[in-house]
Amino acid sequence: MSVYVDELRNYPVSSRWRYGQACHMPADTLEELHAFAGKLQLRRSWFQPHERCPHYDLTAKRRGMAVSLGAMEVSAREFVKRFLRRTP
């Protein structure tokens, strides 16, 4: 079982996202994802329950924290291959 972070990307600042750079943090299981999010002090309300890839969005700072706690870094290509090509 693992938790993953993809590459940081620039996102437009808006009323919903004010941080600019961000990445996704999915995991092999929801239980593992929520437990790991707790270690990063992420609010459960920040969880993104997407059908094919439930995840949390992370700022650059939190991404660094996630990697230091053991999250596996994956490329954008690996992220798509591992999560977005799943059949719902």
C-alpha positions as CSV (number, residue, x, y, z in Angstrom):
1,M,0.0,0.0,0.0
2,S,1.3,3.5,-0.9
3,V,0.5,7.2,-1.0
4,Y,1.6,9.1,-4.1
5,V,2.3,12.7,-5.1
6,D,2.5,13.9,-8.7
7,E,4.5,16.8,-10.0
8,L,3.8,20.4,-9.0
9,R,1.9,22.3,-11.6
10,N,0.9,26.0,-11.8
11,Y,-2.9,26.5,-11.3
12,P,-4.6,29.8,-11.7
13,V,-5.3,31.6,-8.5
14,S,-9.1,31.9,-7.9
15,S,-11.7,32.1,-5.2
16,R,-11.3,28.3,-4.8
17,W,-7.5,28.0,-5.0
18,R,-5.2,30.8,-3.9
19,Y,-1.8,29.0,-3.8
20,G,-0.7,28.8,-7.4
21,Q,1.4,25.6,-7.5
22,A,-0.2,22.4,-6.4
23,C,-0.2,18.6,-6.9
24,H,-2.4,15.6,-6.2
25,M,-2.1,13.1,-3.4
26,P,-3.9,9.8,-4.0
27,A,-3.3,6.5,-2.4
28,D,-3.9,2.8,-3.0
29,T,-6.8,2.8,-0.5
30,L,-9.0,5.5,1.0
31,E,-8.2,4.4,4.5
32,E,-4.5,4.9,3.8
33,L,-5.1,8.2,2.1
34,H,-7.1,9.7,5.0
35,A,-4.6,8.4,7.6
36,F,-1.8,10.0,5.7
37,A,-3.7,13.2,5.2
38,G,-4.1,13.3,9.0
39,K,-0.4,13.2,9.4
40,L,-0.2,16.3,7.2
41,Q,-3.0,18.0,9.2
42,L,-5.2,18.2,6.1
43,R,-8.9,18.9,6.7
44,R,-11.2,16.1,5.7
45,S,-13.3,18.7,3.9
46,W,-10.4,19.2,1.5
47,F,-10.8,15.6,0.2
48,Q,-11.6,15.4,-3.5
49,P,-13.9,12.3,-3.9
50,H,-13.4,11.9,-7.7
51,E,-14.7,8.6,-9.0
52,R,-11.5,7.5,-10.7
53,C,-8.9,9.2,-8.5
54,P,-10.0,10.3,-5.0
55,H,-7.3,12.6,-3.7
56,Y,-6.2,15.7,-1.7
57,D,-4.7,18.7,-3.4
58,L,-1.4,19.7,-1.9
59,T,0.6,23.0,-1.9
60,A,4.3,22.8,-2.6
61,K,5.1,23.0,1.2
62,R,2.7,20.1,2.0
63,R,4.0,18.1,-0.9
64,G,7.5,18.3,0.6
65,M,6.1,17.2,3.9
66,A,4.4,14.3,2.3
67,V,7.6,13.1,0.6
68,S,9.5,13.4,3.8
69,L,6.9,11.2,5.5
70,G,7.2,8.5,2.7
71,A,4.8,9.5,-0.1
72,M,6.1,8.2,-3.4
73,E,6.8,10.8,-6.1
74,V,5.4,9.9,-9.5
75,S,5.7,11.7,-12.9
76,A,2.6,13.1,-14.6
77,R,2.8,10.2,-17.0
78,E,2.9,7.6,-14.2
79,F,0.0,9.4,-12.4
80,V,-2.2,9.2,-15.5
81,K,-1.2,5.6,-16.0
82,R,-1.8,4.5,-12.4
83,F,-4.9,6.5,-11.6
84,L,-6.7,8.2,-14.4
85,R,-6.8,5.2,-16.7
86,R,-8.7,3.1,-14.2
87,T,-12.1,2.1,-15.2
88,P,-14.7,3.3,-12.7
